[in-house]
Amino acid sequence: MQAPLSLLCLPCAGASATMYLRWRRLLPRWIEVVPVELPGRGQRLGEDFVEDFDSLVARLCAEQDAALRGNFALFGHSMGALLAWGITQRLRANGRALPRTLLVSGSAAPSQRDPDRFVDMDDDDALIGDLRKQGGTPQELFTSPELLRMTLDTLAADYRVCQSFEHPGNAPLPVALHAFAGRQDDVEPWRMEAWRGETACPGFTLDWFEGGHFFIRQHETPVLAVLAQRLAQSATGGVHAPRALA
């Protein structure tokens, strides 16, 4: 029987952590899904956004102090992957216990981020165009002025977080790391493969799935099957070959 493990899940840009709630009934019971809500959205809608990467990481570490102890792992998609990496780096810098594993999805490695990704993303038209390009946004949102305004404000704030990130050139983390990617996503394969250099542990995997940026929703069942496998792998210390699934 697997020992219980807390899986802290960080959302992508413009999204709320509620995107992970359904995982609680879809993943094995030994995995406790802990959605990490960011300021300014979901149940924290009344709070101000935090628009600086280092400040947001520091705040999340303080707020999630109790959860970042014991047997835990971190998962993040897109911007959430960068935040999960940043939290792990901060834990190491503070001499804290590290997650059992780091799972990153749909995001270029910190050392290989595209410097032009957020150029000219400072007005509504550009943000709406980016939402449509990424896919995964319900059409109903674009016809609701109130929902669209909230989404655009959140997305703009999150893009400023990403723009503020500067790679500090840290040594590889002594943490098992597993990456997930969509075959039709705009993130180039070599930027995903570069996550290999962020871990000093053997057994790095990069699993590919059909779908675009939101492949974790489009192909949720196979994604969660591999996610559970990678967490079990880290718990037992085993090494498994990456899988390419539809």
LOKEDO-953602 format. One record per residue: x, y, z of N, C-alpha, C in turn; residue number from 1. Coordinates in steps of 0.1 Angstrom, whole numbers, padded with zeros to 4 digits. Layout:
R   n_u   n_v   n_w  ca_u  ca_v  ca_w   c_u   c_v   c_w   k
R     X     Y     Z     X     Y     Z     X     Y     Z NUM
...
END
This chain:
R   n_u   n_v   n_w  ca_u  ca_v  ca_w   c_u   c_v   c_w   k
R  0008 -0012  0000  0000  0000  0000  0009  0012  0000   1
R  0005  0022 -0008  0013  0035 -0009  0010  0043  0003   2
R  0021  0050  0008  0019  0059  0019  0012  0072  0014   3
R  0003  0078  0022 -0004  0090  0017  0006  0101  0013   4
R  0002  0108  0003  0011  0119 -0003  0002  0130 -0006   5
R  0006  0142 -0002 -0001  0155 -0006  0005  0160 -0019   6
R -0004  0162 -0029  0000  0168 -0042 -0005  0182 -0043   7
R  0004  0192 -0041  0000  0206 -0042  0000  0209 -0057   8
R -0011  0215 -0062 -0013  0217 -0076 -0014  0232 -0079   9
R -0005  0238 -0087 -0005  0252 -0090 -0011  0254 -0104  10
R -0020  0264 -0106 -0027  0266 -0118 -0019  0274 -0129  11
R -0024  0273 -0141 -0018  0280 -0152 -0023  0295 -0152  12
R -0016  0303 -0160 -0020  0317 -0161 -0034  0319 -0164  13
R -0041  0328 -0157 -0054  0332 -0159 -0065  0323 -0153  14
R -0060  0312 -0147 -0070  0302 -0142 -0070  0302 -0127  15
R -0080  0295 -0122 -0082  0293 -0107 -0078  0278 -0104  16
R -0074  0276 -0092 -0070  0262 -0088 -0082  0253 -0088  17
R -0094  0258 -0090 -0105  0249 -0090 -0104  0239 -0102  18
R -0096  0242 -0111 -0094  0233 -0123 -0089  0219 -0118  19
R -0084  0218 -0106 -0078  0206 -0101 -0088  0198 -0091  20
R -0099  0204 -0088 -0108  0198 -0078 -0113  0184 -0083  21
R -0116  0182 -0095 -0121  0170 -0100 -0110  0159 -0099  22
R -0098  0162 -0098 -0087  0152 -0097 -0088  0145 -0084  23
R -0095  0150 -0074 -0096  0144 -0061 -0103  0131 -0062  24
R -0113  0130 -0071 -0120  0117 -0073 -0115  0108 -0084  25
R -0105  0113 -0092 -0100  0106 -0103 -0086  0100 -0101  26
R -0079  0105 -0091 -0066  0099 -0087 -0067  0089 -0076  27
R -0058  0080 -0075 -0058  0070 -0064 -0060  0077 -0050  28
R -0066  0070 -0041 -0069  0076 -0028 -0056  0080 -0020  29
R -0045  0074 -0023 -0033  0077 -0015 -0027  0091 -0019  30
R -0032  0096 -0030 -0028  0110 -0034 -0039  0120 -0030  31
R -0035  0129 -0021 -0044  0139 -0016 -0041  0152 -0025  32
R -0050  0156 -0033 -0049  0167 -0042 -0051  0180 -0034  33
R -0042  0189 -0034 -0043  0202 -0026 -0042  0213 -0037  34
R -0053  0218 -0042 -0053  0230 -0051 -0047  0242 -0044  35
R -0037  0249 -0050 -0032  0261 -0044 -0037  0273 -0052  36
R -0046  0280 -0045 -0052  0292 -0051 -0043  0304 -0050  37
R -0042  0311 -0061 -0034  0323 -0061 -0042  0335 -0058  38
R -0036  0346 -0052 -0044  0358 -0049 -0051  0364 -0061  39
R -0063  0369 -0059 -0070  0376 -0070 -0080  0367 -0078  40
R -0082  0355 -0074 -0091  0346 -0082 -0097  0335 -0073  41
R -0107  0329 -0078 -0114  0318 -0070 -0119  0324 -0057  42
R -0116  0316 -0046 -0120  0320 -0033 -0112  0332 -0028  43
R -0102  0336 -0035 -0094  0348 -0031 -0096  0360 -0041  44
R -0108  0360 -0046 -0111  0370 -0056 -0110  0384 -0051  45
R -0112  0387 -0038 -0112  0400 -0033 -0098  0405 -0030  46
R -0088  0396 -0031 -0074  0400 -0028 -0067  0406 -0041  47
R -0057  0415 -0038 -0049  0420 -0049 -0041  0410 -0055  48
R -0039  0411 -0068 -0029  0402 -0075 -0015  0405 -0070  49
R -0007  0395 -0070  0008  0396 -0068  0014  0394 -0082  50
R  0021  0405 -0087  0026  0405 -0101  0041  0403 -0102  51
R  0048  0400 -0092  0062  0397 -0092  0065  0383 -0088  52
R  0073  0376 -0097  0075  0362 -0095  0081  0358 -0081  53
R  0092  0365 -0077  0098  0361 -0064  0089  0364 -0053  54
R  0081  0375 -0053  0072  0379 -0043  0061  0369 -0041  55
R  0056  0364 -0053  0045  0354 -0053  0050  0341 -0047  56
R  0062  0337 -0051  0068  0324 -0046  0069  0325 -0031  57
R  0075  0336 -0026  0077  0338 -0011  0063  0338 -0004  58
R  0053  0344 -0010  0040  0344 -0003  0034  0330 -0003  59
R  0035  0323 -0014  0029  0309 -0014  0036  0300 -0004  60
R  0050  0302 -0003  0057  0293  0006  0052  0296  0021  61
R  0050  0309  0024  0045  0312  0037  0031  0307  0040  62
R  0022  0309  0030  0008  0305  0031  0007  0290  0032  63
R  0015  0283  0024  0014  0268  0024  0024  0261  0033  64
R  0029  0268  0043  0040  0263  0051  0036  0249  0056  65
R  0024  0247  0062  0021  0234  0067  0020  0223  0057  66
R  0015  0227  0045  0014  0217  0034  0027  0213  0028  67
R  0037  0222  0029  0050  0219  0024  0059  0212  0034  68
R  0053  0203  0040  0061  0194  0050  0056  0180  0049  69
R  0064  0171  0054  0060  0157  0054  0061  0151  0040  70
R  0052  0142  0036  0053  0135  0023  0045  0143  0013  71
R  0051  0151  0005  0044  0159 -0005  0051  0160 -0018  72
R  0044  0164 -0028  0049  0166 -0042  0043  0179 -0047  73
R  0049  0184 -0058  0044  0196 -0064  0041  0194 -0079  74
R  0029  0198 -0083  0026  0198 -0097  0022  0212 -0102  75
R  0026  0216 -0114  0022  0228 -0119  0021  0228 -0134  76
R  0010  0234 -0140  0009  0235 -0154  0011  0249 -0159  77
R  0019  0250 -0170  0022  0263 -0176  0029  0272 -0165  78
R  0023  0284 -0162  0029  0292 -0152  0030  0285 -0139  79
R  0021  0276 -0136  0021  0268 -0124  0034  0260 -0123  80
R  0039  0255 -0134  0051  0247 -0134  0063  0256 -0130  81
R  0063  0268 -0135  0074  0277 -0131  0073  0281 -0116  82
R  0061  0283 -0111  0059  0285 -0096  0063  0273 -0088  83
R  0060  0261 -0092  0063  0249 -0085  0079  0248 -0084  84
R  0085  0251 -0095  0100  0251 -0095  0106  0262 -0086  85
R  0100  0273 -0086  0104  0284 -0077  0102  0281 -0063  86
R  0091  0275 -0059  0088  0271 -0045  0099  0261 -0041  87
R  0102  0251 -0049  0112  0241 -0046  0126  0248 -0044  88
R  0129  0257 -0053  0142  0264 -0051  0142  0272 -0038  89
R  0131  0278 -0034  0131  0286 -0022  0132  0277 -0010  90
R  0125  0265 -0010  0126  0256  0001  0141  0252  0003  91
R  0148  0249 -0008  0162  0245 -0007  0170  0256 -0001  92
R  0168  0268 -0006  0176  0280 -0001  0174  0282  0014  93
R  0162  0279  0019  0159  0280  0033  0162  0268  0041  94
R  0168  0258  0035  0172  0246  0043  0160  0237  0047  95
R  0149  0238  0039  0137  0231  0042  0137  0217  0035  96
R  0129  0208  0040  0127  0195  0033  0121  0198  0019  97
R  0125  0190  0009  0121  0192 -0004  0110  0182 -0008  98
R  0102  0186 -0018  0091  0176 -0023  0097  0163 -0027  99
R  0089  0153 -0026  0094  0140 -0031  0096  0140 -0046 100
R  0088  0147 -0053  0090  0149 -0067  0084  0162 -0072 101
R  0089  0166 -0083  0084  0179 -0090  0078  0175 -0103 102
R  0066  0178 -0106  0059  0174 -0118  0056  0187 -0126 103
R  0061  0189 -0138  0059  0201 -0145  0052  0198 -0159 104
R  0044  0207 -0163  0035  0204 -0174  0033  0217 -0183 105
R  0035  0215 -0196  0032  0226 -0205  0039  0239 -0203 106
R  0052  0238 -0200  0060  0250 -0197  0075  0247 -0201 107
R  0081  0257 -0207  0095  0256 -0210  0103  0256 -0198 108
R  0114  0249 -0198  0123  0249 -0186  0127  0263 -0182 109
R  0129  0266 -0170  0133  0279 -0165  0145  0285 -0173 110
R  0154  0277 -0176  0166  0282 -0183  0164  0284 -0198 111
R  0153  0280 -0203  0151  0281 -0218  0137  0287 -0221 112
R  0133  0297 -0213  0121  0304 -0216  0122  0313 -0228 113
R  0111  0315 -0235  0112  0324 -0247  0111  0338 -0243 114
R  0121  0346 -0245  0120  0360 -0240  0110  0369 -0247 115
R  0105  0364 -0259  0095  0372 -0266  0081  0367 -0264 116
R  0079  0357 -0255  0066  0352 -0253  0055  0362 -0249 117
R  0059  0372 -0241  0049  0381 -0236  0050  0395 -0242 118
R  0058  0396 -0252  0059  0409 -0259  0046  0413 -0265 119
R  0042  0426 -0263  0029  0431 -0269  0017  0424 -0263 120
R  0018  0419 -0251  0006  0413 -0245  0001  0422 -0234 121
R -0001  0435 -0238 -0005  0445 -0228 -0018  0452 -0231 122
R -0026  0446 -0240 -0039  0451 -0242 -0049  0440 -0244 123
R -0062  0443 -0243 -0073  0433 -0243 -0073  0425 -0256 124
R -0071  0432 -0267 -0072  0425 -0280 -0061  0414 -0281 125
R -0049  0417 -0276 -0038  0408 -0276 -0040  0396 -0267 126
R -0046  0399 -0255 -0049  0389 -0246 -0060  0379 -0251 127
R -0070  0385 -0257 -0081  0377 -0262 -0076  0368 -0273 128
R -0067  0374 -0282 -0061  0366 -0293 -0053  0354 -0287 129
R -0046  0357 -0276 -0038  0346 -0270 -0047  0335 -0264 130
R -0058  0339 -0258 -0067  0330 -0252 -0072  0320 -0263 131
R -0076  0326 -0274 -0082  0318 -0285 -0071  0309 -0291 132
R -0059  0314 -0292 -0048  0306 -0298 -0045  0294 -0289 133
R -0045  0296 -0276 -0041  0286 -0266 -0052  0275 -0266 134
R -0065  0279 -0269 -0076  0270 -0268 -0080  0266 -0253 135
R -0090  0259 -0252 -0094  0254 -0238 -0103  0264 -0231 136
R -0106  0276 -0237 -0114  0285 -0230 -0128  0284 -0236 137
R -0139  0282 -0227 -0152  0280 -0232 -0157  0292 -0240 138
R -0164  0290 -0251 -0169  0301 -0259 -0178  0310 -0251 139
R -0185  0305 -0242 -0194  0313 -0234 -0187  0325 -0227 140
R -0174  0323 -0223 -0167  0333 -0216 -0165  0346 -0225 141
R -0163  0343 -0238 -0161  0355 -0247 -0174  0363 -0249 142
R -0185  0357 -0246 -0198  0365 -0248 -0203  0371 -0235 143
R -0196  0369 -0224 -0199  0374 -0211 -0190  0385 -0207 144
R -0193  0398 -0208 -0184  0409 -0206 -0178  0408 -0192 145
R -0186  0404 -0182 -0181  0404 -0168 -0170  0393 -0166 146
R -0174  0381 -0171 -0164  0370 -0170 -0152  0373 -0178 147
R -0153  0378 -0190 -0142  0381 -0198 -0133  0391 -0192 148
R -0139  0402 -0186 -0131  0412 -0179 -0122  0406 -0168 149
R -0129  0397 -0160 -0122  0391 -0149 -0110  0382 -0154 150
R -0113  0375 -0165 -0103  0366 -0170 -0091  0374 -0176 151
R -0094  0384 -0183 -0083  0392 -0189 -0075  0399 -0178 152
R -0081  0404 -0168 -0074  0411 -0157 -0064  0400 -0150 153
R -0069  0388 -0148 -0061  0378 -0142 -0050  0374 -0151 154
R -0053  0372 -0164 -0043  0368 -0173 -0032  0378 -0174 155
R -0036  0391 -0175 -0026  0402 -0176 -0017  0402 -0164 156
R -0022  0400 -0152 -0014  0400 -0140 -0005  0388 -0140 157
R -0009  0376 -0144 -0001  0364 -0144  0010  0366 -0155 158
R  0007  0372 -0166  0018  0374 -0176  0028  0384 -0171 159
R  0024  0393 -0162  0035  0402 -0156  0043  0394 -0146 160
R  0037  0384 -0140  0045  0375 -0131  0056  0368 -0139 161
R  0051  0362 -0151  0061  0355 -0159  0071  0364 -0165 162
R  0067  0376 -0169  0077  0386 -0174  0088  0389 -0164 163
R  0084  0390 -0151  0093  0394 -0141  0103  0383 -0137 164
R  0101  0371 -0142  0110  0360 -0139  0124  0361 -0145 165
R  0134  0359 -0137  0148  0359 -0142  0154  0346 -0137 166
R  0160  0339 -0146  0166  0326 -0142  0179  0329 -0134 167
R  0180  0324 -0122  0192  0328 -0114  0204  0319 -0116 168
R  0202  0309 -0125  0214  0300 -0127  0216  0290 -0116 169
R  0206  0286 -0109  0207  0276 -0098  0213  0263 -0102 170
R  0219  0256 -0092  0224  0243 -0095  0211  0234 -0096 171
R  0213  0223 -0103  0201  0213 -0104  0196  0209 -0091 172
R  0183  0207 -0090  0176  0203 -0078  0179  0189 -0075 173
R  0181  0185 -0062  0182  0171 -0058  0168  0165 -0056 174
R  0160  0166 -0066  0146  0162 -0065  0142  0155 -0078 175
R  0135  0144 -0078  0130  0137 -0089  0121  0146 -0097 176
R  0123  0147 -0111  0115  0156 -0119  0109  0149 -0131 177
R  0096  0151 -0133  0089  0145 -0144  0082  0156 -0152 178
R  0083  0156 -0165  0077  0166 -0173  0066  0160 -0182 179
R  0056  0169 -0185  0044  0165 -0194  0043  0175 -0205 180
R  0040  0171 -0217  0039  0180 -0228  0028  0176 -0238 181
R  0023  0186 -0245  0013  0183 -0255  0020  0184 -0269 182
R  0017  0175 -0278  0023  0174 -0291  0020  0186 -0299 183
R  0008  0192 -0297  0004  0204 -0305  0006  0217 -0298 184
R  0012  0217 -0287  0015  0229 -0279  0025  0237 -0286 185
R  0025  0250 -0283  0035  0259 -0290  0049  0258 -0283 186
R  0050  0252 -0271  0063  0250 -0265  0071  0240 -0272 187
R  0083  0245 -0278  0091  0236 -0286  0096  0224 -0278 188
R  0098  0213 -0284  0103  0201 -0277  0116  0203 -0269 189
R  0125  0210 -0275  0138  0212 -0269  0137  0221 -0256 190
R  0127  0229 -0255  0125  0237 -0243  0119  0228 -0232 191
R  0111  0218 -0236  0106  0209 -0226  0117  0199 -0222 192
R  0125  0194 -0231  0136  0185 -0228  0146  0192 -0219 193
R  0147  0205 -0219  0157  0212 -0210  0154  0211 -0196 194
R  0142  0206 -0192  0139  0203 -0178  0148  0193 -0172 195
R  0153  0184 -0181  0163  0174 -0176  0175  0180 -0169 196
R  0179  0192 -0173  0190  0199 -0166  0187  0205 -0153 197
R  0174  0205 -0149  0170  0211 -0137  0170  0201 -0125 198
R  0173  0188 -0128  0173  0178 -0117  0187  0171 -0117 199
R  0191  0169 -0105  0204  0161 -0103  0201  0146 -0100 200
R  0188  0143 -0100  0184  0129 -0098  0182  0121 -0111 201
R  0185  0108 -0111  0183  0100 -0123  0168  0098 -0125 202
R  0164  0093 -0136  0151  0089 -0139  0142  0100 -0144 203
R  0147  0111 -0149  0139  0121 -0155  0131  0116 -0166 204
R  0118  0120 -0167  0110  0115 -0178  0103  0127 -0184 205
R  0100  0126 -0197  0092  0136 -0205  0082  0128 -0212 206
R  0069  0129 -0208  0058  0122 -0214  0051  0131 -0223 207
R  0048  0126 -0235  0041  0134 -0246  0026  0129 -0247 208
R  0017  0138 -0249  0003  0135 -0251 -0002  0143 -0263 209
R -0012  0137 -0269 -0019  0145 -0280 -0026  0157 -0274 210
R -0027  0168 -0282 -0034  0179 -0277 -0025  0192 -0276 211
R -0031  0203 -0275 -0024  0216 -0274 -0021  0220 -0260 212
R -0021  0233 -0257 -0016  0237 -0244 -0024  0231 -0233 213
R -0037  0229 -0235 -0045  0223 -0224 -0047  0209 -0226 214
R -0037  0202 -0230 -0038  0187 -0231 -0042  0180 -0218 215
R -0039  0186 -0207 -0042  0180 -0194 -0057  0180 -0192 216
R -0065  0188 -0199 -0079  0187 -0199 -0084  0179 -0210 217
R -0078  0181 -0222 -0083  0174 -0234 -0081  0159 -0233 218
R -0071  0155 -0226 -0067  0140 -0225 -0064  0137 -0210 219
R -0074  0141 -0202 -0072  0140 -0187 -0070  0126 -0182 220
R -0077  0116 -0188 -0075  0103 -0182 -0061  0097 -0184 221
R -0055  0097 -0196 -0042  0093 -0197 -0032  0101 -0190 222
R -0034  0114 -0189 -0025  0123 -0181 -0024  0119 -0167 223
R -0036  0117 -0161 -0037  0113 -0147 -0031  0099 -0144 224
R -0033  0090 -0154 -0027  0077 -0152 -0012  0078 -0151 225
R -0006  0086 -0160  0009  0087 -0160  0013  0095 -0148 226
R  0006  0105 -0144  0009  0113 -0132  0010  0104 -0120 227
R  0000  0096 -0118 -0001  0086 -0107  0011  0077 -0107 228
R  0015  0072 -0120  0026  0063 -0121  0039  0070 -0117 229
R  0041  0083 -0121  0053  0090 -0118  0054  0092 -0103 230
R  0043  0095 -0096  0043  0097 -0082  0046  0084 -0075 231
R  0041  0073 -0080  0044  0060 -0074  0058  0056 -0076 232
R  0064  0060 -0088  0078  0057 -0091  0087  0064 -0081 233
R  0084  0077 -0078  0092  0084 -0069  0091  0079 -0055 234
R  0079  0073 -0051  0077  0068 -0038  0086  0055 -0036 235
R  0087  0048 -0047  0094  0035 -0046  0109  0036 -0050 236
R  0112  0047 -0057  0126  0048 -0061  0129  0041 -0074 237
R  0118  0036 -0081  0120  0029 -0094  0121  0039 -0105 238
R  0126  0034 -0116  0127  0042 -0128  0119  0035 -0140 239
R  0111  0043 -0146  0103  0038 -0157  0105  0046 -0170 240
R  0104  0040 -0181  0106  0047 -0194  0094  0056 -0196 241
R  0097  0068 -0203  0086  0077 -0206  0076  0070 -0216 242
R  0064  0075 -0216  0054  0069 -0224  0048  0080 -0233 243
R  0044  0077 -0245  0038  0086 -0254  0023  0081 -0256 244
R  0014  0089 -0251  0000  0085 -0250 -0009  0094 -0258 245
R -0020  0089 -0262 -0030  0098 -0269 -0038  0106 -0259 246
END
